Amino acid sequence: VQLRRIKAELANLPFSAQPGEGEEGRLQEQLLKQRKVILARSKRTIDDKIAALHAKIDMIRVQLQGQEQQVKLLRDIEGTTAKLPRNDPDYRLRLLDAQKARYQTANAIENLKAEEQVAINELKQAQSDWQRFVEERNGELMEKEVQLRNEWEKVREEILKARRVHELVSLRAPQKAIVLKMAERSIGSIIQQAEPFITLVPFNSNIEVEVDIGSKDIGRIRTGDSVRIKLDAFPFQRHDTLPGKVRVISEDSFQRNNQDIMGRTPSERVPADDFYRARITLLSTQLRNAPEGFRLLPGMKVRAEIKVGRRSVISYFLYPVIRALDESLREP
């Protein structure tokens, strides 16, 4: 606000407090009005002094004109007196009186010229004083403006630094989401580059199902295969299943550690050998007899039944027999 007031004062422009500037804006507006009153008062004082000096110079010049005419007249009188007969007893006295009067008038003219020069010098001094006053005032304002600009730049840099520090110490999710996983780190520890710290799942994102497929079953699964999804939290006998399709299958296999196997029921466990990972796109998220406010949440446990084709009933009896005969007749 102060910087804006100084700019307006330097440019001789009107200034008024803006909405939101509060008491500071009103004080700066009153200060500018007061400074303009002081400036106008100083200007009137200088103008009155300059006007008085102009009047004094004009009066002196008028007096000079009268004195110069009187000198001419006295010279004529002196010349006429000098032509009188020298044997006249008053000749000498008259000539001295005429010369005395002329000398006095000439001296008065010199005094008037000196007074005129003094008045002219005072006039120039008054004009230069006003000019100096204006220049010093504008110089002080510009110096104050530069100082305020430097302070503003320092404050702005401090604000930027504070915002940067706040950005570095504060993490804000780009949108509304659920925290799916957080890295286990102690206070003061350092997160390595490209290391996940917090895993978020946006509310409005499309939820996919991630399933593990044993290596013995991967040969029959293709992208686009139909899938039935059974949610552990909502038994399919009451709430039905969710339809889906295989969207992508990993190009390489993974190995399961002991922690992945522990906590699973025997029917859910996959042998501790290599497995593949697939992602399934849900074609619908609506369940039958679902409670009010139901929605799928990240981390829900599911079972996926992938339809890979048809199989005859007799194969269920023949394939175990064929495998037993084939593997039992091997040499050690």
C-alpha positions as CSV (number, residue, x, y, z in Angstrom):
1,V,0.0,0.0,0.0
2,Q,2.8,2.4,0.9
3,L,4.6,1.6,-2.4
4,R,1.4,2.3,-4.4
5,R,1.0,5.6,-2.5
6,I,4.6,6.7,-3.3
7,K,4.1,5.9,-7.0
8,A,0.9,8.0,-7.1
9,E,2.6,10.9,-5.3
10,L,5.6,10.9,-7.7
11,A,3.3,10.8,-10.7
12,N,0.9,13.4,-9.1
13,L,-2.0,11.0,-9.5
14,P,-5.0,10.5,-7.2
15,F,-4.8,7.8,-4.6
16,S,-7.5,6.0,-2.7
17,A,-7.6,3.0,-0.5
18,Q,-8.7,-0.2,-2.2
19,P,-11.1,-2.7,-0.7
20,G,-9.3,-5.1,1.5
21,E,-6.5,-2.8,2.5
22,G,-8.1,-1.9,5.7
23,E,-6.7,0.7,8.1
24,E,-3.3,0.8,6.3
25,G,-5.0,1.9,3.1
26,R,-6.9,4.7,4.9
27,L,-3.8,5.9,6.7
28,Q,-1.8,6.1,3.5
29,E,-4.6,8.0,1.8
30,Q,-4.7,10.5,4.7
31,L,-0.9,10.8,4.6
32,L,-0.9,11.6,0.9
33,K,-3.6,14.3,1.5
34,Q,-1.6,15.8,4.3
35,R,1.6,15.8,2.2
36,K,-0.3,17.5,-0.6
37,V,-1.5,20.2,1.8
38,I,2.0,20.8,3.1
39,L,3.3,20.9,-0.5
40,A,0.6,23.4,-1.5
41,R,1.3,25.6,1.5
42,S,5.1,25.6,0.8
43,K,4.3,26.5,-2.9
44,R,2.1,29.4,-1.9
45,T,4.8,30.7,0.4
46,I,7.4,30.6,-2.3
47,D,4.9,32.1,-4.8
48,D,4.2,35.0,-2.5
49,K,7.9,35.6,-2.0
50,I,8.5,35.5,-5.7
51,A,5.6,37.8,-6.4
52,A,6.9,40.3,-3.8
53,L,10.4,40.2,-5.4
54,H,8.9,40.8,-8.8
55,A,7.0,43.8,-7.5
56,K,10.1,45.1,-5.8
57,I,12.1,44.8,-9.0
58,D,9.4,46.5,-11.0
59,M,9.3,49.4,-8.4
60,I,13.1,49.7,-8.5
61,R,13.1,49.9,-12.3
62,V,10.4,52.6,-12.2
63,Q,12.5,54.5,-9.7
64,L,15.6,54.0,-11.9
65,Q,13.8,55.5,-14.9
66,G,12.8,58.6,-12.8
67,Q,16.3,59.0,-11.5
68,E,17.8,58.7,-15.0
69,Q,15.5,61.4,-16.3
70,Q,16.4,63.5,-13.3
71,V,20.1,63.0,-14.1
72,K,19.5,64.3,-17.6
73,L,17.7,67.3,-16.3
74,L,20.5,68.0,-13.8
75,R,23.1,67.8,-16.5
76,D,21.2,70.3,-18.5
77,I,21.0,72.6,-15.4
78,E,24.7,72.1,-14.9
79,G,25.5,73.0,-18.5
80,T,23.3,76.1,-18.4
81,T,25.0,77.2,-15.1
82,A,28.4,76.6,-16.6
83,K,27.5,79.1,-19.4
84,L,26.8,82.0,-17.0
85,P,29.4,84.7,-16.7
86,R,32.2,83.7,-14.4
87,N,32.2,87.2,-12.8
88,D,28.8,86.5,-11.4
89,P,29.1,86.2,-7.6
90,D,26.6,83.2,-7.5
91,Y,28.2,81.4,-10.4
92,R,30.5,79.2,-8.3
93,L,27.8,78.4,-5.8
94,R,25.2,77.5,-8.5
95,L,27.6,75.3,-10.3
96,L,28.5,73.4,-7.2
97,D,24.9,72.9,-6.3
98,A,24.1,71.5,-9.7
99,Q,27.0,69.1,-9.6
100,K,26.1,68.0,-6.1
101,A,22.5,67.3,-7.2
102,R,23.8,65.3,-10.2
103,Y,26.2,63.3,-8.1
104,Q,23.5,62.5,-5.5
105,T,21.1,61.4,-8.2
106,A,23.8,59.3,-9.9
107,N,24.6,57.7,-6.5
108,A,20.9,57.0,-6.0
109,I,20.8,55.3,-9.4
110,E,23.8,53.1,-8.4
111,N,22.0,52.2,-5.1
112,L,18.8,51.3,-7.0
113,K,20.8,49.2,-9.4
114,A,22.4,47.4,-6.5
115,E,19.0,46.9,-4.9
116,E,17.7,45.6,-8.2
117,Q,20.5,43.1,-8.5
118,V,20.0,42.0,-4.9
119,A,16.2,41.5,-5.6
120,I,17.0,39.6,-8.8
121,N,19.4,37.3,-6.9
122,E,16.8,36.8,-4.2
123,L,14.3,35.9,-7.0
124,K,16.6,33.4,-8.5
125,Q,17.4,32.0,-5.1
126,A,13.7,31.6,-4.3
127,Q,13.1,29.9,-7.6
128,S,16.1,27.6,-7.1
129,D,15.0,26.9,-3.5
130,W,11.6,25.7,-4.7
131,Q,13.2,23.6,-7.4
132,R,15.6,22.1,-4.9
133,F,12.8,21.5,-2.5
134,V,10.8,19.6,-5.1
135,E,13.9,17.6,-6.3
136,E,14.9,16.7,-2.7
137,R,11.3,15.7,-2.0
138,N,11.1,13.5,-5.1
139,G,14.5,12.1,-4.4
140,E,13.4,11.1,-0.9
141,L,10.3,9.5,-2.3
142,M,12.3,7.6,-5.0
143,E,14.8,6.5,-2.3
144,K,11.9,5.3,-0.2
145,E,10.4,3.5,-3.2
146,V,13.7,1.7,-3.9
147,Q,14.0,0.8,-0.2
148,L,10.4,-0.6,-0.2
149,R,11.0,-2.5,-3.4
150,N,14.1,-4.1,-1.9
151,E,12.2,-5.0,1.2
152,W,9.3,-6.3,-0.8
153,E,11.7,-8.5,-2.9
154,K,13.2,-9.8,0.3
155,V,9.8,-10.6,1.8
156,R,8.7,-12.2,-1.5
157,E,11.8,-14.3,-1.5
158,E,11.2,-15.3,2.1
159,I,7.6,-16.2,1.2
160,L,8.8,-18.3,-1.7
161,K,11.3,-20.0,0.5
162,A,8.7,-20.7,3.1
163,R,6.3,-22.0,0.5
164,R,9.0,-24.2,-0.9
165,V,9.9,-25.5,2.6
166,H,6.2,-26.2,3.2
167,E,5.9,-28.0,-0.1
168,L,9.0,-30.1,0.8
169,V,7.7,-31.0,4.3
170,S,4.0,-31.4,3.3
171,L,2.6,-34.0,1.0
172,R,-0.8,-33.3,-0.5
173,A,-2.7,-35.8,-2.6
174,P,-3.6,-34.6,-6.1
175,Q,-7.1,-35.7,-5.6
176,K,-9.4,-37.4,-3.1
177,A,-8.1,-41.0,-2.5
178,I,-7.6,-43.8,-0.1
179,V,-4.3,-44.7,1.3
180,L,-3.6,-48.2,0.2
181,K,-0.1,-48.6,1.5
182,M,2.6,-46.7,3.3
183,A,6.3,-47.3,3.5
184,E,7.5,-48.2,6.9
185,R,10.0,-45.5,7.7
186,S,11.2,-44.0,11.0
187,I,11.2,-40.3,11.7
188,G,14.1,-38.6,10.1
189,S,14.9,-41.4,7.7
190,I,15.6,-40.7,4.0
191,I,13.4,-42.0,1.1
192,Q,15.5,-43.2,-1.7
193,Q,15.0,-41.9,-5.2
194,A,12.0,-43.5,-7.1
195,E,11.0,-45.4,-3.9
196,P,7.3,-45.5,-3.3
197,F,6.3,-43.8,0.0
198,I,2.5,-43.7,-0.1
199,T,0.3,-45.7,-2.5
200,L,-3.0,-44.0,-3.1
201,V,-6.1,-45.2,-4.9
202,P,-8.4,-42.3,-6.2
203,F,-12.1,-42.5,-5.4
204,N,-13.1,-42.0,-9.0
205,S,-10.5,-44.4,-10.5
206,N,-11.5,-47.6,-12.3
207,I,-10.7,-50.4,-9.9
208,E,-9.1,-53.5,-11.4
209,V,-8.6,-57.0,-10.0
210,E,-5.1,-58.3,-9.6
211,V,-4.9,-62.1,-9.4
212,D,-2.1,-64.6,-9.2
213,I,-2.1,-67.5,-11.7
214,G,-0.1,-70.7,-11.2
215,S,2.4,-71.5,-13.9
216,K,0.6,-74.8,-14.7
217,D,-2.6,-72.8,-15.7
218,I,-1.0,-69.9,-17.6
219,G,-0.9,-71.8,-20.9
220,R,-4.7,-71.8,-21.3
221,I,-5.3,-68.2,-20.3
222,R,-5.6,-65.4,-22.9
223,T,-6.4,-61.7,-22.7
224,G,-10.0,-61.1,-23.2
225,D,-11.1,-64.3,-21.4
226,S,-14.3,-64.0,-19.3
227,V,-13.9,-64.0,-15.6
228,R,-16.3,-64.4,-12.6
229,I,-15.2,-62.5,-9.6
230,K,-16.2,-63.7,-6.1
231,L,-15.7,-61.3,-3.2
232,D,-14.8,-62.7,0.2
233,A,-16.7,-59.9,1.9
234,F,-19.9,-60.6,0.0
235,P,-20.7,-64.3,-0.4
236,F,-21.6,-65.1,-4.0
237,Q,-24.5,-67.3,-2.9
238,R,-26.3,-64.1,-1.6
239,H,-24.8,-61.3,-3.6
240,D,-23.8,-63.0,-6.9
241,T,-20.5,-62.5,-8.7
242,L,-19.0,-59.6,-10.7
243,P,-18.3,-60.1,-14.4
244,G,-14.9,-59.2,-15.9
245,K,-12.3,-59.8,-18.6
246,V,-8.6,-60.4,-18.5
247,R,-6.9,-57.2,-19.6
248,V,-3.2,-58.0,-19.3
249,I,-1.0,-60.9,-18.3
250,S,2.5,-60.4,-17.0
251,E,5.3,-61.4,-19.5
252,D,7.4,-62.9,-16.7
253,S,6.8,-65.0,-13.7
254,F,7.1,-64.1,-10.0
255,Q,8.2,-66.0,-6.9
256,R,6.1,-66.1,-3.8
257,N,7.7,-65.6,-0.4
258,N,6.6,-67.3,2.8
259,Q,4.7,-64.2,4.0
260,D,2.5,-64.3,0.9
261,I,1.5,-67.9,1.7
262,M,0.9,-67.5,5.4
263,G,-2.6,-66.4,6.4
264,R,-4.3,-68.0,3.4
265,T,-6.7,-70.9,3.5
266,P,-5.7,-74.2,1.9
267,S,-8.1,-73.5,-1.0
268,E,-6.6,-70.1,-1.6
269,R,-3.0,-71.1,-1.4
270,V,-1.0,-71.4,-4.6
271,P,2.0,-73.7,-4.5
272,A,5.2,-71.9,-3.6
273,D,6.6,-72.0,-7.1
274,D,6.6,-69.5,-9.9
275,F,3.3,-67.7,-10.7
276,Y,2.1,-65.1,-13.2
277,R,0.1,-62.0,-12.4
278,A,-2.9,-60.8,-14.4
279,R,-5.2,-57.8,-14.2
280,I,-8.9,-58.1,-14.8
281,T,-11.2,-55.3,-15.9
282,L,-14.5,-55.3,-14.1
283,L,-17.5,-55.0,-16.5
284,S,-19.9,-54.2,-13.7
285,T,-19.6,-53.3,-10.0
286,Q,-23.2,-53.9,-9.0
287,L,-24.0,-56.8,-6.6
288,R,-27.3,-58.3,-5.8
289,N,-28.8,-57.3,-2.4
290,A,-25.8,-55.0,-1.8
291,P,-26.1,-52.9,1.4
292,E,-26.7,-49.1,1.1
293,G,-23.6,-47.2,0.3
294,F,-21.7,-50.2,-1.1
295,R,-18.6,-49.6,-3.2
296,L,-15.6,-51.6,-4.0
297,L,-12.5,-50.8,-1.9
298,P,-8.9,-51.3,-2.7
299,G,-7.4,-54.3,-0.9
300,M,-10.5,-56.5,-1.0
301,K,-9.8,-60.2,-1.3
302,V,-11.4,-61.9,-4.2
303,R,-11.3,-65.2,-6.1
304,A,-11.3,-65.2,-9.9
305,E,-12.7,-68.0,-12.0
306,I,-11.4,-67.6,-15.6
307,K,-13.3,-69.4,-18.3
308,V,-10.7,-70.8,-20.7
309,G,-12.9,-73.3,-22.7
310,R,-14.8,-76.6,-22.4
311,R,-13.8,-79.9,-21.0
312,S,-15.5,-83.3,-21.2
313,V,-16.6,-85.1,-18.0
314,I,-14.6,-88.3,-18.9
315,S,-11.4,-86.3,-19.0
316,Y,-11.6,-85.7,-15.3
317,F,-11.3,-89.5,-14.9
318,L,-8.9,-90.3,-17.7
319,Y,-6.3,-87.6,-17.2
320,P,-5.3,-88.7,-13.6
321,V,-5.0,-92.3,-14.8
322,I,-2.9,-91.3,-17.8
323,R,-0.6,-89.1,-15.7
324,A,-0.2,-91.9,-13.1
325,L,0.7,-94.5,-15.7
326,D,3.1,-92.1,-17.5
327,E,5.0,-91.0,-14.4
328,S,5.0,-94.4,-12.6
329,L,6.7,-96.3,-15.4
330,R,9.9,-94.1,-15.4
331,E,13.3,-95.4,-14.6
332,P,15.0,-93.8,-11.6
